[in-house]
Amino acid sequence: MSDAIKHECGIALIQLKKPLSFYKEKYGSALYGINKMYLLMEKQHNRGQDGAGFASIKYDMSQGQRYISRVRSAEQQPIQDIFKTINDRVQKQIDLDPDLLLHPERLKQAVPYVGELMLGHVRYGTFGKNNIESVHPFLRQNNWMHRNLIVAGNFNLTNVNELFDNLVDLGQHPKEKADTITVMEKIGHFLDDAVAKIYKKLKKEGFTKAEASPLIAERLNIAKILRKASKNWDGGYAMAGLLGHGDSFVIRDPNGIRPAYYYNDDEIVVVASERPVIQTVFNVPFDSIKELEPGQALITKKSGASDVSTILEAREKKACSFERIYFSRGSDAAIYQERKDLGCALFPLVHKAIGGDLENTVFSFIPNTAETSFYGMIGAVQDHVREQLKNELNKKGTPNIEVLTKMLGQKPRIEKIAIKDAKLRTFITEDSGRDDLVAHVYDITYGVVKKTDNLVIVDDSIVRGTTLQKSILRMLDRLGPKKIVVVSSAPQIRYPDCYGIDMARLEEFIAFRAALALHQDDGTYDAVIQSVYENCIQSKLDKIVSPPNFVKAIYDPYSDEEISEKTAQILKNESIQADIEVIFQKVSGLHKACPDNLGDWYFTGDYPTAGGSRVVNQAFINFVDKNKERAY
């Protein structure tokens, strides 16, 4: 998208089911697991650039030997940074003992990070500061092996304050009020409770404390622990955890908002936030990778046994549609086709906007992430031309050779209009003179657009419209087209996301600003603001658990087309000579293109959890009060 917004986090989990010597013999390296984890994380780098972390657990270590290792980074290149730390540590030990690489078990004993169970995380911060203390995985330490807990996730919870208070009521003293810490402590509380109950039974059976420890690990019911811990979570999440003795879990929210995929064979269990990442890294077929269903958890034991358990009753599936539009890698076969379908669905609206004049229309896209939707639109243009030719041929009477010749020569004019100068974008950090610098982030291709041309530009989504207004439209206008049509493959973004995407403030959305501008034009601004504000405040005072989304009243009087037209007026400043039209995808078109990802709350305001409506109402209160804090 032309407006940069922060993404979601990404998780990666690997369990090696065989001894390290097996992977050394079959794949040539005792570091097989670490190498695969590096690839899983690097290929999910698109999901998070504020930080990265890695944790590992070694099986069957003797008392007094370190069996948990963790490394995190909030540097500019965090993945490279953490794996450089790991590689440097390995290399240092190999320099002392060159034979270590030939003896995997000795390597495991001598070097941190080399283990059978690994958890990786790439982070985009949506809660807390972007420092090392905010980077996953988080670690809850204990001298009892099975009470050690490592947690990382792709999530946001809307009711962190409530969950925090619950922990306080249990007598705990959490070190901070962050959702990851709160979740970890919630799981940790029920893990401690389960361990204590099992030990009590074992003691009655006559086992000593030392004898009880491995039996506790065997008897732990992780599914039961997760059911108790997650009972009151409100939000979207794919949460992964490791237990010190070697078990692991990945749990997905009951609406399936956040994604999780897994692959399991006799050598390995692997989980990632995206399917094609697993496909590529392990060279396995599409059909062998499973999606973790809503409300379920994949639980693996140290023994290699694994099971998918229902933790929470599944609700209506509302998988995030932004995953398909923008966030996930487009190399997934299904996502690639869906993005093409999104572009194809927009052509009728584009055809109307250009008055059917394909001969005098240039098609392009900005940014590169919109390329697949652009291909879909061009495919629709070609289908339209063929249909016209077919209709002409089917007319009664003698065909008009001149018309047919012209139609046979007709094809969409496709040009690479803009190229981003990444180095320049990196340089722009200060506010002083920013607007002038931003206007030059893209280089444009001169000489391909005539003054009689329409210029159609496909974007994958329009959030704030800032980059369009201050940079892209000015730049495109220098080419001299008579009309610029900006086409968003996503619908109008009207409401905040509270489940993991960094879209928190209503006033940042250009669709919201357009709706307010329409109210100002109609003289209804003060009345609607006051009405919505009072409703939001009253529902908060009344502590309504699942209130209506009162912010919908801002948009209700106006059609999608009216908001799109006002958006175009806001984007066009006095210096732009070309006519500007903005076209957004219809929600119906989105659902048709992405039928399995119907999460659309940022477009429709229909939040899948009770906390979502509370968040959007709080966001409106913050807007009116000029409070810049998050609503969640």
KEMI-820561 format. One line per 2 residues: number of its first residue (from 0); their letters; for each residue x negated, y, z negated of C-alpha. Coordinates in nm, 2 decimals. Layout:
N
NUM	a	X:Y:Z ~ ... .
This chain:
632
0	ms	0.00:0.00:0.00 ~ -0.12:0.35:0.07 .
2	da	-0.06:0.45:-0.29 ~ -0.30:0.25:-0.51 .
4	ik	-0.12:0.08:-0.80 ~ -0.27:-0.16:-1.05 .
6	he	-0.19:-0.52:-0.98 ~ -0.12:-0.82:-1.21 .
8	cg	-0.38:-1.03:-1.38 ~ -0.49:-1.37:-1.25 .
10	ia	-0.56:-1.69:-1.44 ~ -0.77:-2.00:-1.35 .
12	li	-0.80:-2.32:-1.55 ~ -1.01:-2.63:-1.48 .
14	ql	-1.03:-2.96:-1.67 ~ -1.29:-3.21:-1.56 .
16	kk	-1.16:-3.56:-1.62 ~ -1.49:-3.74:-1.56 .
18	pl	-1.83:-3.70:-1.73 ~ -2.05:-3.43:-1.59 .
20	sf	-2.28:-3.70:-1.44 ~ -1.99:-3.81:-1.21 .
22	yk	-1.98:-3.46:-1.05 ~ -2.36:-3.45:-1.03 .
24	ek	-2.36:-3.78:-0.84 ~ -2.06:-3.71:-0.61 .
26	yg	-2.10:-3.34:-0.55 ~ -2.46:-3.28:-0.61 .
28	sa	-2.44:-3.05:-0.91 ~ -2.38:-3.08:-1.28 .
30	ly	-2.25:-2.72:-1.26 ~ -1.96:-2.83:-1.03 .
32	gi	-1.70:-2.70:-1.27 ~ -1.86:-2.36:-1.32 .
34	nk	-1.92:-2.32:-0.95 ~ -1.55:-2.39:-0.88 .
36	my	-1.44:-2.15:-1.15 ~ -1.65:-1.88:-0.99 .
38	ll	-1.47:-1.93:-0.66 ~ -1.13:-1.95:-0.82 .
40	me	-1.19:-1.62:-0.99 ~ -1.35:-1.44:-0.70 .
42	kq	-1.07:-1.54:-0.47 ~ -0.83:-1.39:-0.72 .
44	hn	-1.03:-1.07:-0.75 ~ -0.75:-0.89:-0.56 .
46	rg	-0.54:-0.94:-0.88 ~ -0.77:-0.77:-1.13 .
48	qd	-1.07:-0.54:-1.13 ~ -1.07:-0.39:-1.48 .
50	ga	-1.24:-0.69:-1.63 ~ -1.30:-1.06:-1.61 .
52	gf	-1.37:-1.33:-1.87 ~ -1.47:-1.70:-1.89 .
54	as	-1.44:-1.95:-2.17 ~ -1.54:-2.31:-2.19 .
56	ik	-1.51:-2.61:-2.42 ~ -1.76:-2.90:-2.44 .
58	yd	-1.62:-3.24:-2.53 ~ -1.77:-3.47:-2.80 .
60	ms	-2.03:-3.24:-2.95 ~ -2.17:-3.33:-3.29 .
62	qg	-2.10:-3.12:-3.60 ~ -2.32:-2.81:-3.61 .
64	qr	-2.34:-2.79:-3.23 ~ -2.17:-2.51:-3.05 .
66	yi	-1.88:-2.64:-2.84 ~ -1.70:-2.31:-2.75 .
68	sr	-1.85:-2.04:-2.53 ~ -1.71:-1.72:-2.40 .
70	vr	-1.83:-1.43:-2.19 ~ -1.64:-1.12:-2.08 .
72	sa	-1.72:-0.81:-1.88 ~ -1.56:-0.47:-1.82 .
74	eq	-1.83:-0.36:-1.58 ~ -1.76:-0.24:-1.23 .
76	qp	-1.82:-0.59:-1.08 ~ -1.70:-0.80:-1.37 .
78	iq	-1.69:-1.14:-1.21 ~ -2.04:-1.11:-1.08 .
80	di	-2.15:-0.98:-1.41 ~ -2.02:-1.27:-1.62 .
82	fk	-2.15:-1.54:-1.38 ~ -2.49:-1.37:-1.37 .
84	ti	-2.49:-1.40:-1.75 ~ -2.40:-1.77:-1.72 .
86	nd	-2.66:-1.84:-1.44 ~ -2.93:-1.65:-1.62 .
88	rv	-2.87:-1.85:-1.93 ~ -2.88:-2.18:-1.74 .
90	qk	-3.19:-2.08:-1.55 ~ -3.37:-1.98:-1.86 .
92	qi	-3.32:-2.32:-2.00 ~ -3.42:-2.49:-1.68 .
94	dl	-3.74:-2.29:-1.67 ~ -3.82:-2.45:-2.01 .
96	dp	-3.71:-2.80:-1.90 ~ -3.69:-2.85:-1.52 .
98	dl	-3.55:-3.20:-1.56 ~ -3.22:-3.07:-1.72 .
100	ll	-3.04:-3.05:-1.38 ~ -3.11:-3.42:-1.33 .
102	hp	-2.95:-3.50:-1.67 ~ -2.60:-3.34:-1.70 .
104	er	-2.54:-3.45:-2.05 ~ -2.87:-3.30:-2.17 .
106	lk	-2.78:-2.98:-1.98 ~ -2.45:-2.97:-2.16 .
108	qa	-2.62:-3.01:-2.50 ~ -2.88:-2.74:-2.42 .
110	vp	-2.69:-2.46:-2.24 ~ -2.38:-2.26:-2.33 .
112	yv	-2.08:-2.25:-2.09 ~ -2.15:-2.59:-1.94 .
114	ge	-1.84:-2.80:-2.04 ~ -1.55:-3.00:-1.93 .
116	lm	-1.26:-2.75:-2.00 ~ -1.27:-2.39:-1.86 .
118	lg	-1.05:-2.09:-1.85 ~ -1.10:-1.78:-1.64 .
120	hv	-0.92:-1.45:-1.61 ~ -0.93:-1.14:-1.40 .
122	ry	-0.76:-0.84:-1.55 ~ -0.57:-0.53:-1.45 .
124	gt	-0.49:-0.34:-1.76 ~ -0.12:-0.26:-1.82 .
126	fg	-0.15:-0.24:-2.20 ~ -0.44:-0.11:-2.40 .
128	kn	-0.77:0.04:-2.29 ~ -1.00:-0.09:-2.02 .
130	ni	-1.28:-0.19:-2.26 ~ -1.44:-0.52:-2.34 .
132	es	-1.21:-0.57:-2.64 ~ -0.91:-0.57:-2.40 .
134	vh	-1.05:-0.84:-2.17 ~ -0.92:-1.19:-2.17 .
136	pf	-0.97:-1.47:-2.28 ~ -0.90:-1.40:-2.64 .
138	lr	-1.04:-1.63:-2.91 ~ -0.89:-1.73:-3.25 .
140	qn	-1.16:-1.91:-3.44 ~ -1.14:-2.16:-3.72 .
142	nw	-1.38:-2.43:-3.87 ~ -1.12:-2.69:-3.79 .
144	mh	-1.18:-2.78:-3.43 ~ -0.81:-2.81:-3.33 .
146	rn	-0.72:-2.48:-3.49 ~ -0.95:-2.29:-3.24 .
148	li	-0.73:-2.13:-2.98 ~ -0.84:-1.95:-2.66 .
150	va	-0.56:-1.76:-2.47 ~ -0.55:-1.57:-2.14 .
152	gn	-0.25:-1.47:-1.93 ~ -0.08:-1.28:-1.66 .
154	fn	0.21:-1.11:-1.84 ~ 0.37:-0.83:-2.02 .
156	lt	0.62:-0.87:-2.30 ~ 0.89:-0.60:-2.36 .
158	nv	0.94:-0.67:-2.73 ~ 0.58:-0.66:-2.87 .
160	ne	0.69:-0.44:-3.16 ~ 0.95:-0.70:-3.27 .
162	lf	0.71:-0.99:-3.24 ~ 0.44:-0.80:-3.43 .
164	dn	0.68:-0.73:-3.71 ~ 0.77:-1.10:-3.72 .
166	lv	0.40:-1.18:-3.77 ~ 0.38:-0.93:-4.05 .
168	dl	0.69:-1.10:-4.21 ~ 0.51:-1.43:-4.20 .
170	gq	0.23:-1.27:-4.41 ~ -0.02:-1.22:-4.13 .
172	hp	-0.23:-0.91:-4.07 ~ -0.29:-0.89:-3.69 .
174	ke	-0.59:-0.68:-3.60 ~ -0.40:-0.48:-3.34 .
176	ka	-0.06:-0.44:-3.18 ~ -0.13:-0.57:-2.83 .
178	dt	0.08:-0.82:-2.65 ~ -0.20:-1.07:-2.59 .
180	it	-0.31:-1.06:-2.96 ~ 0.05:-1.09:-3.07 .
182	vm	0.11:-1.39:-2.85 ~ -0.21:-1.56:-2.96 .
184	ek	-0.13:-1.51:-3.32 ~ 0.23:-1.64:-3.27 .
186	ig	0.10:-1.96:-3.11 ~ -0.18:-1.98:-3.37 .
188	hf	0.07:-1.96:-3.66 ~ 0.27:-2.26:-3.54 .
190	ld	-0.05:-2.44:-3.44 ~ -0.18:-2.40:-3.80 .
192	da	0.16:-2.51:-3.94 ~ 0.16:-2.83:-3.72 .
194	va	-0.20:-2.92:-3.82 ~ -0.12:-2.88:-4.18 .
196	ki	0.19:-3.10:-4.16 ~ 0.01:-3.37:-3.97 .
198	yk	-0.28:-3.37:-4.22 ~ -0.03:-3.40:-4.50 .
200	kl	0.11:-3.71:-4.34 ~ -0.23:-3.86:-4.27 .
202	kk	-0.34:-3.79:-4.63 ~ -0.04:-4.00:-4.75 .
204	eg	-0.15:-4.27:-4.51 ~ -0.48:-4.28:-4.69 .
206	ft	-0.71:-4.11:-4.44 ~ -0.99:-3.89:-4.56 .
208	ka	-1.03:-3.53:-4.42 ~ -1.31:-3.64:-4.19 .
210	ea	-1.11:-3.94:-4.06 ~ -0.80:-3.72:-4.02 .
212	sp	-0.96:-3.47:-3.78 ~ -0.95:-3.68:-3.46 .
214	li	-0.61:-3.82:-3.54 ~ -0.47:-3.47:-3.58 .
216	ae	-0.59:-3.39:-3.23 ~ -0.41:-3.70:-3.10 .
218	rl	-0.08:-3.63:-3.28 ~ -0.05:-3.26:-3.20 .
220	ni	0.27:-3.19:-3.02 ~ 0.17:-2.89:-2.81 .
222	ak	0.51:-2.87:-2.64 ~ 0.68:-2.83:-2.98 .
224	il	0.43:-2.56:-3.08 ~ 0.50:-2.37:-2.77 .
226	rk	0.88:-2.40:-2.81 ~ 0.86:-2.24:-3.15 .
228	as	0.61:-1.97:-3.05 ~ 0.78:-1.86:-2.73 .
230	kn	1.14:-1.87:-2.86 ~ 1.17:-1.49:-2.88 .
232	wd	0.94:-1.38:-2.61 ~ 1.10:-1.13:-2.36 .
234	gg	0.91:-1.07:-2.05 ~ 0.73:-1.23:-1.75 .
236	ya	0.44:-1.45:-1.82 ~ 0.21:-1.73:-1.70 .
238	ma	0.01:-1.80:-2.02 ~ -0.29:-2.04:-2.05 .
240	gl	-0.45:-2.17:-2.36 ~ -0.73:-2.40:-2.47 .
242	lg	-0.75:-2.58:-2.80 ~ -1.09:-2.64:-2.95 .
244	hg	-1.07:-3.02:-2.94 ~ -1.01:-3.02:-2.56 .
246	ds	-0.63:-3.00:-2.49 ~ -0.49:-2.72:-2.28 .
248	fv	-0.16:-2.57:-2.17 ~ -0.01:-2.33:-1.91 .
250	ir	0.34:-2.20:-1.98 ~ 0.56:-2.00:-1.74 .
252	dp	0.85:-1.77:-1.84 ~ 1.20:-1.90:-1.80 .
254	ng	1.28:-1.67:-1.51 ~ 0.97:-1.76:-1.32 .
256	ir	0.87:-1.40:-1.29 ~ 0.49:-1.45:-1.30 .
258	pa	0.35:-1.73:-1.07 ~ 0.15:-2.04:-1.16 .
260	yy	0.04:-2.33:-0.94 ~ -0.14:-2.65:-1.02 .
262	yn	-0.32:-2.95:-0.87 ~ -0.39:-3.27:-1.04 .
264	dd	-0.58:-3.59:-0.94 ~ -0.80:-3.85:-1.10 .
266	ei	-1.10:-3.61:-1.12 ~ -0.96:-3.27:-1.20 .
268	vv	-0.67:-3.06:-1.32 ~ -0.67:-2.70:-1.18 .
270	va	-0.43:-2.41:-1.23 ~ -0.43:-2.07:-1.06 .
272	se	-0.20:-1.78:-1.01 ~ -0.20:-1.83:-0.63 .
274	rp	-0.16:-2.15:-0.42 ~ -0.41:-2.07:-0.14 .
276	vi	-0.68:-2.02:-0.39 ~ -0.66:-2.38:-0.50 .
278	qt	-0.62:-2.49:-0.13 ~ -0.94:-2.32:-0.03 .
280	vf	-1.16:-2.39:-0.33 ~ -1.08:-2.76:-0.35 .
282	nv	-0.99:-2.83:0.02 ~ -0.66:-2.99:-0.07 .
284	pf	-0.34:-2.99:0.14 ~ -0.06:-2.74:0.08 .
286	ds	0.19:-3.01:-0.03 ~ -0.03:-3.15:-0.30 .
288	ik	-0.03:-2.82:-0.49 ~ 0.28:-2.78:-0.72 .
290	el	0.45:-2.48:-0.85 ~ 0.50:-2.47:-1.23 .
292	ep	0.87:-2.43:-1.26 ~ 1.04:-2.16:-1.48 .
294	gq	1.03:-2.24:-1.85 ~ 0.79:-2.53:-1.81 .
296	al	0.44:-2.59:-1.94 ~ 0.17:-2.81:-1.79 .
298	it	0.00:-2.97:-2.09 ~ -0.32:-3.16:-2.06 .
300	kk	-0.49:-3.38:-2.32 ~ -0.86:-3.42:-2.36 .
302	sg	-0.82:-3.78:-2.24 ~ -0.71:-3.64:-1.89 .
304	as	-0.35:-3.73:-1.94 ~ -0.12:-3.45:-1.84 .
306	dv	0.25:-3.38:-1.85 ~ 0.50:-3.11:-1.75 .
308	st	0.73:-3.03:-2.03 ~ 1.04:-2.81:-2.05 .
310	il	0.96:-2.55:-2.32 ~ 1.24:-2.30:-2.26 .
312	ea	1.57:-2.35:-2.08 ~ 1.53:-2.22:-1.72 .
314	re	1.73:-1.91:-1.64 ~ 1.81:-1.77:-1.29 .
316	kk	1.48:-1.77:-1.11 ~ 1.36:-1.42:-1.04 .
318	ac	1.01:-1.47:-0.91 ~ 0.84:-1.14:-0.84 .
320	sf	0.90:-1.03:-0.48 ~ 0.60:-0.80:-0.49 .
322	er	0.39:-1.12:-0.50 ~ 0.51:-1.18:-0.14 .
324	iy	0.51:-0.82:-0.02 ~ 0.17:-0.73:-0.14 .
326	fs	-0.01:-0.89:-0.44 ~ -0.08:-1.25:-0.34 .
328	rg	-0.33:-1.33:-0.08 ~ -0.17:-1.34:0.26 .
330	sd	-0.35:-1.66:0.36 ~ -0.08:-1.86:0.20 .
332	aa	0.12:-2.01:0.49 ~ 0.46:-1.92:0.34 .
334	iy	0.36:-1.57:0.24 ~ 0.21:-1.50:0.58 .
336	qe	0.54:-1.59:0.75 ~ 0.75:-1.40:0.49 .
338	rk	0.55:-1.08:0.55 ~ 0.60:-1.12:0.93 .
340	dl	0.97:-1.16:0.87 ~ 0.97:-0.84:0.66 .
342	gc	0.83:-0.65:0.95 ~ 1.06:-0.81:1.20 .
344	al	1.37:-0.71:0.99 ~ 1.28:-0.35:1.02 .
346	fp	1.27:-0.32:1.40 ~ 1.64:-0.24:1.45 .
348	lv	1.60:0.06:1.23 ~ 1.28:0.16:1.40 .
350	hk	1.44:0.12:1.74 ~ 1.71:0.36:1.64 .
352	ai	1.46:0.61:1.49 ~ 1.27:0.63:1.82 .
354	gg	1.59:0.65:2.03 ~ 1.50:0.33:2.20 .
356	dl	1.20:0.49:2.37 ~ 0.94:0.22:2.36 .
358	en	0.75:0.37:2.65 ~ 0.66:0.68:2.45 .
360	tv	0.60:0.51:2.11 ~ 0.27:0.40:1.95 .
362	fs	0.27:0.14:1.68 ~ 0.01:0.11:1.41 .
364	fi	-0.03:0.03:1.03 ~ -0.18:0.18:0.72 .
366	pn	-0.34:0.02:0.51 ~ -0.48:-0.31:0.61 .
368	ta	-0.25:-0.50:0.37 ~ 0.04:-0.40:0.60 .
370	et	-0.11:-0.57:0.90 ~ 0.09:-0.89:0.87 .
372	sf	0.42:-0.70:0.85 ~ 0.31:-0.50:1.15 .
374	yg	0.26:-0.82:1.35 ~ 0.61:-0.92:1.26 .
376	mi	0.75:-0.59:1.39 ~ 0.55:-0.62:1.71 .
378	ga	0.69:-0.97:1.75 ~ 1.04:-0.82:1.72 .
380	vq	0.96:-0.55:1.98 ~ 0.84:-0.82:2.22 .
382	dh	1.16:-1.02:2.16 ~ 1.37:-0.71:2.23 .
384	vr	1.19:-0.65:2.56 ~ 1.24:-1.01:2.67 .
386	eq	1.61:-0.99:2.58 ~ 1.65:-0.68:2.78 .
388	lk	1.48:-0.85:3.08 ~ 1.70:-1.15:3.04 .
390	ne	2.02:-0.94:3.03 ~ 1.91:-0.75:3.35 .
392	ln	1.84:-1.08:3.53 ~ 2.19:-1.21:3.43 .
394	kk	2.37:-0.92:3.57 ~ 2.59:-0.99:3.87 .
396	gt	2.48:-0.88:4.21 ~ 2.14:-0.81:4.35 .
398	pn	1.87:-0.75:4.09 ~ 1.72:-0.40:4.09 .
400	ie	1.36:-0.47:4.18 ~ 1.24:-0.13:4.06 .
402	vl	1.40:-0.17:3.72 ~ 1.28:-0.53:3.68 .
404	tk	0.92:-0.43:3.78 ~ 0.93:-0.16:3.51 .
406	ml	1.06:-0.39:3.25 ~ 0.81:-0.66:3.33 .
408	gq	0.53:-0.41:3.27 ~ 0.68:-0.29:2.94 .
410	kp	0.49:-0.39:2.63 ~ 0.45:-0.23:2.29 .
412	ri	0.17:0.02:2.27 ~ -0.05:-0.10:1.98 .
414	ek	-0.34:0.11:1.85 ~ -0.58:0.11:1.55 .
416	ia	-0.50:0.46:1.44 ~ -0.67:0.49:1.10 .
418	ik	-0.98:0.34:0.94 ~ -1.05:0.38:0.57 .
420	da	-1.38:0.51:0.46 ~ -1.43:0.31:0.15 .
422	kl	-1.75:0.49:0.04 ~ -1.57:0.82:0.05 .
424	rt	-1.28:0.69:-0.16 ~ -1.52:0.56:-0.42 .
426	fi	-1.69:0.90:-0.44 ~ -1.37:1.09:-0.52 .
428	te	-1.34:1.08:-0.90 ~ -1.30:1.45:-1.01 .
430	ds	-0.98:1.65:-0.98 ~ -1.16:1.95:-0.85 .
432	gr	-1.13:1.97:-0.47 ~ -0.97:1.63:-0.48 .
434	dd	-0.68:1.70:-0.23 ~ -0.92:1.82:0.04 .
436	lv	-1.14:1.52:-0.01 ~ -0.85:1.27:-0.01 .
438	ah	-0.74:1.41:0.32 ~ -1.06:1.26:0.47 .
440	vy	-1.04:0.91:0.32 ~ -0.92:0.78:0.66 .
442	di	-1.09:0.84:0.99 ~ -0.84:0.86:1.28 .
444	ty	-0.86:0.75:1.64 ~ -0.82:1.05:1.88 .
446	gv	-0.69:1.03:2.24 ~ -0.44:0.75:2.21 .
448	vk	-0.13:0.95:2.11 ~ 0.03:1.20:2.34 .
450	kt	0.24:1.50:2.25 ~ 0.55:1.32:2.39 .
452	dn	0.49:1.01:2.17 ~ 0.65:0.88:1.86 .
454	lv	0.40:0.73:1.62 ~ 0.53:0.44:1.41 .
456	iv	0.32:0.36:1.10 ~ 0.39:0.04:0.90 .
458	dd	0.31:0.05:0.52 ~ 0.38:-0.25:0.29 .
460	si	0.54:-0.03:0.02 ~ 0.57:0.34:-0.08 .
462	vr	0.55:0.40:-0.45 ~ 0.45:0.76:-0.53 .
464	gt	0.41:0.89:-0.18 ~ 0.11:1.09:-0.30 .
466	tl	-0.14:0.95:-0.05 ~ 0.11:0.99:0.23 .
468	qk	0.18:1.35:0.15 ~ -0.17:1.47:0.07 .
470	si	-0.37:1.26:0.32 ~ -0.21:1.03:0.57 .
472	lr	0.07:1.24:0.72 ~ -0.17:1.54:0.76 .
474	ml	-0.42:1.32:0.93 ~ -0.16:1.16:1.16 .
476	dr	-0.02:1.50:1.25 ~ -0.36:1.61:1.39 .
478	lg	-0.30:1.35:1.66 ~ -0.01:1.57:1.79 .
480	pk	0.28:1.32:1.81 ~ 0.64:1.47:1.84 .
482	ki	0.76:1.24:1.56 ~ 0.60:1.02:1.28 .
484	vv	0.81:0.73:1.16 ~ 0.67:0.58:0.83 .
486	vs	0.81:0.23:0.78 ~ 0.79:0.05:0.44 .
488	sa	0.82:-0.33:0.45 ~ 0.95:-0.30:0.09 .
490	pq	1.27:-0.13:-0.03 ~ 1.27:0.19:-0.22 .
492	ir	1.09:0.15:-0.55 ~ 1.33:0.31:-0.80 .
494	yp	1.26:0.16:-1.14 ~ 0.96:0.07:-1.36 .
496	dc	0.82:-0.28:-1.38 ~ 0.77:-0.41:-1.73 .
498	yg	0.65:-0.76:-1.65 ~ 0.29:-0.71:-1.55 .
500	id	0.27:-0.45:-1.27 ~ 0.14:-0.11:-1.36 .
502	ma	0.45:0.09:-1.25 ~ 0.56:0.25:-1.57 .
504	rl	0.68:0.60:-1.52 ~ 1.00:0.70:-1.34 .
506	ee	0.88:1.05:-1.24 ~ 0.60:0.89:-1.04 .
508	fi	0.84:0.72:-0.79 ~ 0.91:0.93:-0.49 .
510	af	1.26:0.76:-0.46 ~ 1.34:0.89:-0.81 .
512	ra	1.22:1.24:-0.72 ~ 1.42:1.23:-0.40 .
514	al	1.74:1.13:-0.59 ~ 1.68:1.42:-0.84 .
516	al	1.63:1.66:-0.55 ~ 1.97:1.55:-0.40 .
518	hq	2.13:1.62:-0.74 ~ 1.97:1.97:-0.74 .
520	dd	2.10:2.03:-0.39 ~ 2.45:1.93:-0.51 .
522	gt	2.44:2.12:-0.84 ~ 2.48:1.81:-1.04 .
524	yd	2.12:1.78:-1.18 ~ 2.17:1.91:-1.53 .
526	av	2.50:1.71:-1.59 ~ 2.36:1.38:-1.47 .
528	iq	2.03:1.42:-1.66 ~ 2.22:1.50:-1.98 .
530	sv	2.47:1.22:-1.94 ~ 2.21:0.95:-1.87 .
532	ye	1.98:1.08:-2.15 ~ 2.26:1.07:-2.41 .
534	nc	2.36:0.72:-2.31 ~ 2.00:0.60:-2.33 .
536	iq	1.95:0.76:-2.67 ~ 2.28:0.63:-2.81 .
538	sk	2.21:0.27:-2.70 ~ 1.87:0.30:-2.87 .
540	ld	2.03:0.43:-3.20 ~ 2.29:0.16:-3.18 .
542	ki	2.01:-0.10:-3.14 ~ 2.19:-0.26:-2.85 .
544	vs	1.99:-0.58:-2.76 ~ 2.10:-0.59:-2.39 .
546	pp	2.21:-0.24:-2.28 ~ 2.32:-0.15:-1.93 .
548	nf	2.06:0.02:-1.71 ~ 2.19:0.37:-1.74 .
550	vk	1.93:0.51:-1.50 ~ 2.13:0.35:-1.21 .
552	ai	2.37:0.65:-1.24 ~ 2.09:0.87:-1.10 .
554	yd	2.11:0.68:-0.77 ~ 2.48:0.58:-0.75 .
556	py	2.61:0.89:-0.57 ~ 2.37:0.85:-0.28 .
558	sd	2.32:0.60:0.00 ~ 1.98:0.45:0.08 .
560	ee	1.97:0.66:0.40 ~ 2.03:0.99:0.21 .
562	is	1.74:0.91:-0.03 ~ 1.52:0.81:0.26 .
564	ek	1.60:1.14:0.44 ~ 1.52:1.34:0.13 .
566	ta	1.20:1.14:0.08 ~ 1.09:1.25:0.43 .
568	qi	1.17:1.61:0.34 ~ 0.95:1.59:0.03 .
570	lk	0.67:1.43:0.22 ~ 0.66:1.69:0.49 .
572	ne	0.49:2.02:0.41 ~ 0.48:2.34:0.61 .
574	si	0.15:2.25:0.78 ~ 0.29:1.93:0.95 .
576	qa	0.43:2.00:1.30 ~ 0.57:1.66:1.38 .
578	di	0.92:1.55:1.27 ~ 0.90:1.30:0.98 .
580	ev	1.13:1.00:0.92 ~ 1.09:0.74:0.65 .
582	if	1.24:0.39:0.68 ~ 1.26:0.15:0.39 .
584	qk	1.34:-0.22:0.40 ~ 1.69:-0.31:0.29 .
586	vs	1.72:-0.53:-0.02 ~ 1.92:-0.78:0.19 .
588	gl	1.63:-0.79:0.44 ~ 1.39:-0.86:0.16 .
590	hk	1.59:-1.14:0.02 ~ 1.63:-1.30:0.36 .
592	ac	1.26:-1.29:0.43 ~ 1.16:-1.40:0.08 .
594	pd	1.44:-1.63:-0.04 ~ 1.25:-1.80:-0.32 .
596	nl	1.13:-1.47:-0.48 ~ 1.44:-1.28:-0.56 .
598	gd	1.29:-1.07:-0.84 ~ 1.39:-0.72:-0.73 .
600	wy	1.44:-0.52:-1.05 ~ 1.20:-0.24:-0.93 .
602	ft	1.43:-0.19:-0.63 ~ 1.77:-0.26:-0.77 .
604	gd	1.74:-0.20:-1.15 ~ 1.87:-0.55:-1.21 .
606	yp	1.63:-0.67:-1.48 ~ 1.63:-1.05:-1.55 .
608	ta	1.57:-1.00:-1.93 ~ 1.74:-0.79:-2.19 .
610	gg	1.41:-0.61:-2.26 ~ 1.40:-0.48:-1.90 .
612	sr	1.70:-0.26:-1.94 ~ 1.57:-0.13:-2.27 .
614	vv	1.25:-0.04:-2.11 ~ 1.40:0.15:-1.81 .
616	nq	1.62:0.35:-2.05 ~ 1.32:0.43:-2.27 .
618	af	1.13:0.54:-1.95 ~ 1.41:0.78:-1.88 .
620	in	1.40:0.92:-2.23 ~ 1.02:0.96:-2.19 .
622	fv	1.08:1.14:-1.86 ~ 1.32:1.39:-2.01 .
624	dk	1.10:1.44:-2.32 ~ 0.79:1.48:-2.11 .
626	nk	0.64:1.19:-2.30 ~ 0.36:1.03:-2.10 .
628	er	0.34:0.71:-2.30 ~ 0.45:0.38:-2.16 .
630	ay	0.81:0.26:-2.23 ~ 0.68:-0.08:-2.33 .
